[in-house]
């Protein structure tokens, strides 16, 4: 009976020894940055909870060429090439007890570029500058990815996009093929960070973020002619002198109006602080009396009923003299 128990105990110890000897070591490569772009320096670090990386003899290779080796050499740097290329990184870690860990991975760069516009910001026809978002305006951000999978360029329609506003996930804008996102700038903030994470079907990732700043509304006056239209070559600032009837066009640059002046806008015109009626929200014609002279203050206040905190006011000092 004792011999039988002794045999079982010896067998049990033997099985444990076999298990420990042949256990597979587990380790990981950590990239910084996690999703490198083209021609970017990348740090590759070997980590493990299974063995002591700091005491292991490690040999690093890039594309089968040894680039570093030694005790505790757990980190190397490399520079990526163009999108569509890759570097094969491998590491062999030898432990004091004779165990060996080895692993390799391909470091392939991907990139995504973000372009943005402010489609609802008001600008006059043929305006050559860029429309800028006001407080709380909606901007449209478009991702232009460059990603390669199995040697082929991945179509933007096959990529999954995760959109973030100030690190907050925007579920309604995210999803496969959702290359563009309409995102509202955060109120009472000097800036809004918009980020996208693009993921190809094979798991390849690319990320990019941009910072967008809200701009003040710029309300300006221009001379208006019923036949020739608005003279946008010269803005009228603070003071306007005249000897006859004239018309003015009010242009609230960057106000969120979807390039219209109807829904969501409240206009209040005043003359010497008293409300007056205008031909439309943005046009007024003034007729000084004959043989008269003096000055009046024309004012316009505009408020967006659909975008809180979006408002502006401007005054124009009109000096007239119609004496012959």
C-alpha positions as CSV (number, residue, x, y, z in Angstrom):
1,X,0.0,0.0,0.0
2,X,2.8,2.4,0.9
3,X,4.6,1.5,-2.4
4,X,1.5,2.3,-4.3
5,X,1.1,5.8,-2.7
6,X,4.8,6.5,-3.3
7,X,4.4,5.7,-7.0
8,X,1.4,8.1,-7.3
9,X,3.3,10.9,-5.5
10,X,6.3,10.5,-7.8
11,X,4.1,10.5,-10.9
12,X,2.4,13.7,-9.7
13,X,5.6,15.5,-9.1
14,X,6.9,14.4,-12.5
15,X,3.8,15.7,-14.3
16,X,4.1,19.1,-12.6
17,X,7.8,19.3,-13.7
18,X,6.8,18.6,-17.3
19,X,4.1,21.2,-17.2
20,X,6.4,23.9,-16.0
21,X,9.2,23.1,-18.4
22,X,7.0,23.3,-21.5
23,X,4.7,26.1,-20.5
24,X,4.6,28.8,-23.2
25,X,5.8,32.2,-22.1
26,X,3.5,35.1,-22.8
27,X,4.7,38.6,-23.8
28,X,3.5,41.7,-25.7
29,X,4.8,44.4,-27.9
30,X,3.6,47.9,-27.0
31,X,3.8,50.7,-29.6
32,X,4.1,54.4,-28.8
33,X,2.4,55.9,-30.6
34,X,-0.1,53.1,-30.7
35,X,-1.2,53.9,-34.3
36,X,1.9,55.3,-36.1
37,X,1.6,57.3,-39.2
38,X,4.1,57.4,-42.2
39,X,7.6,58.5,-41.5
40,X,7.0,58.6,-37.8
41,X,9.3,57.5,-35.0
42,X,7.9,54.6,-33.1
43,X,9.0,53.1,-29.8
44,X,8.5,49.3,-29.5
45,X,8.6,47.9,-25.9
46,X,8.6,44.3,-24.9
47,X,6.4,43.7,-21.8
48,X,5.4,40.5,-19.9
49,X,3.6,39.4,-16.7
50,X,5.0,35.9,-17.3
51,X,8.8,36.6,-16.9
52,X,11.1,39.3,-15.9
53,X,11.9,41.3,-19.0
54,X,14.6,43.4,-17.2
55,X,16.8,40.4,-16.4
56,X,16.3,38.6,-19.8
57,X,18.9,38.6,-22.6
58,X,17.0,40.1,-25.5
59,X,18.0,40.2,-29.2
60,X,16.0,42.6,-31.4
61,X,15.8,42.4,-35.2
62,X,14.1,44.6,-37.8
63,X,13.6,43.0,-41.1
64,X,15.9,40.1,-40.0
65,X,18.7,42.5,-39.1
66,X,19.9,42.7,-35.5
67,X,19.6,46.2,-34.3
68,X,20.0,45.8,-30.5
69,X,20.8,43.1,-27.9
70,X,21.8,42.7,-24.3
71,X,20.5,42.2,-20.8
72,X,17.2,44.0,-20.1
73,X,17.2,45.8,-23.5
74,X,13.4,45.8,-23.6
75,X,12.9,48.7,-26.0
76,X,13.9,49.9,-29.5
77,X,13.0,52.7,-31.8
78,X,12.3,52.7,-35.5
79,X,11.0,55.0,-38.2
80,X,8.1,54.0,-40.4
81,X,8.1,54.4,-44.1
82,X,5.3,55.2,-46.5
83,X,1.7,53.9,-46.2
84,X,1.6,50.4,-47.7
85,X,5.0,49.4,-46.4
86,X,5.9,47.6,-43.1
87,X,8.8,46.7,-40.9
88,X,9.0,43.3,-39.3
89,X,10.1,43.6,-35.7
90,X,11.2,40.5,-33.7
91,X,12.5,39.9,-30.3
92,X,14.1,36.8,-28.7
93,X,14.3,36.8,-24.9
94,X,16.5,34.2,-23.2
95,X,15.9,33.5,-19.5
96,X,18.4,32.3,-16.8
97,X,16.5,29.0,-16.5
98,X,16.9,28.2,-20.2
99,X,13.5,29.2,-21.3
100,X,13.2,31.3,-24.5
101,X,10.5,33.7,-25.5
102,X,10.2,34.9,-29.1
103,X,7.7,36.9,-31.0
104,X,7.4,39.1,-34.1
105,X,5.0,41.7,-35.5
106,X,4.6,43.9,-38.5
107,X,4.6,47.6,-37.9
108,X,2.7,49.2,-40.8
109,X,1.9,52.9,-40.9
110,X,-1.6,54.2,-41.6
111,X,-2.9,57.8,-41.6
112,X,-6.0,59.8,-41.6
113,X,-6.4,63.5,-42.5
114,X,-9.2,65.6,-41.2
115,X,-10.8,68.4,-43.2
116,X,-13.4,70.7,-41.7
117,X,-15.9,73.4,-42.9
118,X,-18.6,75.5,-41.3
119,X,-21.6,74.9,-43.7
120,X,-24.1,77.0,-41.7
121,X,-21.9,80.1,-41.3
122,X,-23.3,83.0,-43.2
123,X,-21.1,84.6,-45.9
124,X,-22.2,86.8,-48.8
125,X,-22.2,85.4,-52.4
126,X,-18.8,85.0,-54.0
127,X,-17.1,85.3,-50.7
128,X,-13.5,84.1,-51.2
129,X,-12.5,83.5,-47.6
130,X,-13.2,80.6,-45.4
131,X,-16.5,80.5,-43.5
132,X,-15.8,80.3,-39.7
133,X,-17.9,78.8,-37.0
134,X,-19.5,81.0,-34.3
135,X,-20.3,80.0,-30.7
136,X,-22.1,76.6,-30.6
137,X,-22.0,76.3,-34.4
138,X,-22.1,73.0,-36.2
139,X,-19.0,72.0,-38.2
140,X,-18.7,69.3,-40.8
141,X,-15.5,67.2,-40.4
142,X,-14.4,64.8,-43.1
143,X,-11.9,62.0,-42.7
144,X,-9.5,61.1,-45.5
145,X,-7.9,57.8,-44.6
146,X,-4.9,56.1,-46.1
147,X,-4.9,52.5,-45.0
148,X,-3.5,49.3,-46.6
149,X,-4.8,45.8,-45.9
150,X,-3.2,42.7,-47.5
151,X,-1.3,45.0,-49.9
152,X,-4.4,46.9,-51.2
153,X,-5.7,50.3,-50.4
154,X,-8.8,50.1,-48.2
155,X,-11.9,51.9,-49.5
156,X,-13.1,54.6,-47.2
157,X,-16.5,53.0,-47.4
158,X,-15.2,49.8,-45.8
159,X,-13.6,51.6,-42.8
160,X,-15.3,52.0,-39.4
161,X,-15.1,55.6,-38.0
162,X,-15.4,56.4,-34.3
163,X,-15.9,60.2,-33.7
164,X,-15.2,62.0,-30.5
165,X,-15.8,65.5,-29.2
166,X,-13.5,66.5,-26.4
167,X,-12.9,62.7,-25.8
168,X,-16.7,62.1,-25.6
169,X,-17.8,59.4,-28.0
170,X,-20.4,60.7,-30.6
171,X,-22.5,57.6,-31.3
172,X,-24.8,59.2,-33.8
173,X,-21.9,60.2,-36.1
174,X,-19.9,56.9,-35.8
175,X,-20.1,53.7,-37.8
176,X,-18.9,51.9,-40.9
177,X,-18.5,54.2,-43.9
178,X,-19.4,57.3,-41.8
179,X,-16.5,59.3,-43.2
180,X,-18.0,62.7,-42.4
181,X,-19.5,63.9,-39.2
182,X,-21.6,67.0,-38.3
183,X,-20.5,68.0,-34.8
184,X,-21.6,71.0,-32.7
185,X,-18.9,73.0,-31.0
186,X,-19.0,73.0,-27.2
187,X,-20.6,76.1,-25.7
188,X,-18.6,78.4,-23.4
189,X,-15.4,76.8,-24.4
190,X,-12.3,78.4,-26.0
191,X,-11.9,75.4,-28.3
192,X,-13.3,72.0,-29.2
193,X,-11.2,68.9,-30.0
194,X,-12.6,66.6,-32.6
195,X,-11.0,63.2,-33.0
196,X,-11.6,60.2,-35.3
197,X,-10.4,56.6,-34.9
198,X,-10.5,54.8,-38.3
199,X,-10.4,51.0,-38.2
200,X,-10.0,48.9,-41.3
201,X,-11.6,45.4,-41.6
202,X,-8.3,43.7,-40.7
203,X,-8.0,45.7,-37.5
204,X,-5.5,48.3,-38.8
205,X,-6.0,51.6,-37.0
206,X,-5.3,55.3,-37.7
207,X,-6.3,58.2,-35.5
208,X,-6.2,62.0,-35.9
209,X,-7.5,65.0,-33.9
210,X,-8.0,68.7,-34.7
211,X,-8.8,71.7,-32.5
212,X,-11.5,74.1,-33.8
213,X,-11.9,77.5,-32.3
214,X,-15.2,79.5,-32.3
215,X,-15.1,83.0,-33.9
216,X,-16.9,86.2,-33.1
217,X,-19.7,87.2,-35.4
218,X,-18.5,90.1,-37.6
219,X,-21.5,92.3,-38.5
220,X,-20.7,94.8,-41.3
221,X,-22.5,97.4,-43.4
222,X,-22.1,97.8,-47.2
223,X,-23.7,100.1,-49.7
224,X,-26.5,98.5,-51.6
225,X,-27.8,99.3,-55.1
226,X,-31.1,97.7,-56.4
227,X,-29.5,97.3,-59.8
228,X,-25.8,96.6,-59.1
229,X,-26.4,94.8,-55.8
230,X,-24.1,95.0,-52.7
231,X,-20.8,96.7,-53.0
232,X,-18.7,94.2,-51.1
233,X,-15.4,95.9,-52.0
234,X,-15.6,98.3,-49.1
235,X,-17.2,97.9,-45.7
236,X,-18.6,101.0,-44.0
237,X,-17.2,101.2,-40.5
238,X,-18.5,103.4,-37.6
239,X,-19.2,106.6,-39.7
240,X,-21.0,107.2,-43.0
241,X,-21.4,110.6,-44.7
242,X,-24.0,111.3,-47.3
243,X,-25.9,114.1,-49.2
244,X,-28.7,112.0,-50.6
245,X,-30.9,108.9,-50.2
246,X,-29.0,105.7,-49.8
247,X,-29.5,101.9,-49.1
248,X,-27.4,99.7,-46.8
249,X,-26.9,96.0,-46.7
250,X,-26.2,94.4,-43.3
251,X,-23.9,91.3,-43.5
252,X,-23.5,89.2,-40.3
253,X,-20.4,87.3,-41.2
254,X,-20.2,83.7,-39.6
255,X,-23.7,83.9,-38.1
256,X,-25.2,80.4,-38.1
257,X,-27.9,80.8,-40.7
258,X,-27.2,78.1,-43.2
259,X,-26.4,80.9,-45.6
260,X,-29.9,82.3,-45.2
261,X,-31.4,85.0,-43.1
262,X,-34.8,83.4,-42.3
263,X,-35.2,80.6,-39.7
264,X,-33.5,81.0,-36.4
265,X,-32.6,84.7,-36.7
266,X,-34.0,87.7,-34.9
267,X,-33.1,91.1,-36.3
268,X,-33.8,94.4,-34.5
269,X,-33.1,97.7,-36.3
270,X,-33.0,101.0,-34.5
271,X,-32.5,104.6,-35.3
272,X,-31.4,106.7,-32.4
273,X,-32.3,103.8,-30.2
274,X,-35.9,103.7,-31.5
275,X,-37.1,100.6,-33.4
276,X,-37.6,101.0,-37.1
277,X,-39.0,98.9,-40.0
278,X,-36.8,97.7,-42.8
279,X,-37.3,96.4,-46.3
280,X,-36.1,93.0,-45.1
281,X,-33.9,91.6,-42.3
282,X,-30.7,92.8,-43.9
283,X,-31.6,95.8,-46.1
284,X,-32.6,99.4,-45.3
285,X,-33.1,102.6,-47.3
286,X,-32.8,105.9,-45.6
287,X,-34.1,109.2,-47.0
288,X,-32.7,112.4,-45.3
289,X,-35.1,115.4,-45.5
290,X,-34.3,118.1,-48.0
291,X,-32.3,121.1,-46.7
292,X,-31.4,119.3,-43.5
293,X,-28.2,118.3,-41.8
294,X,-27.2,116.4,-38.7
295,X,-26.4,112.9,-37.6
296,X,-28.3,109.8,-36.6
297,X,-27.2,106.5,-35.1
298,X,-28.3,103.4,-37.0
299,X,-28.1,100.2,-35.0
300,X,-28.7,96.5,-35.7
301,X,-28.9,93.7,-33.1
302,X,-29.0,90.1,-34.2
303,X,-29.7,87.0,-32.1
304,X,-29.8,83.3,-33.0
305,X,-32.9,81.7,-31.5
306,X,-31.5,78.2,-32.3
307,X,-27.9,78.7,-31.0
308,X,-27.8,80.1,-27.5
309,X,-25.1,82.8,-26.9
310,X,-24.9,83.6,-30.6
311,X,-25.6,87.3,-30.9
312,X,-24.1,90.5,-32.1
313,X,-24.7,94.2,-32.2
314,X,-23.3,97.1,-34.3
315,X,-23.9,100.8,-34.7
316,X,-23.2,103.2,-37.5
317,X,-23.0,107.0,-37.1
318,X,-24.7,108.5,-40.2
319,X,-23.8,112.2,-40.9
320,X,-26.1,113.8,-43.6
321,X,-26.2,117.2,-45.2
322,X,-28.8,117.8,-48.0
323,X,-28.5,121.6,-48.0
324,X,-28.0,123.0,-51.5
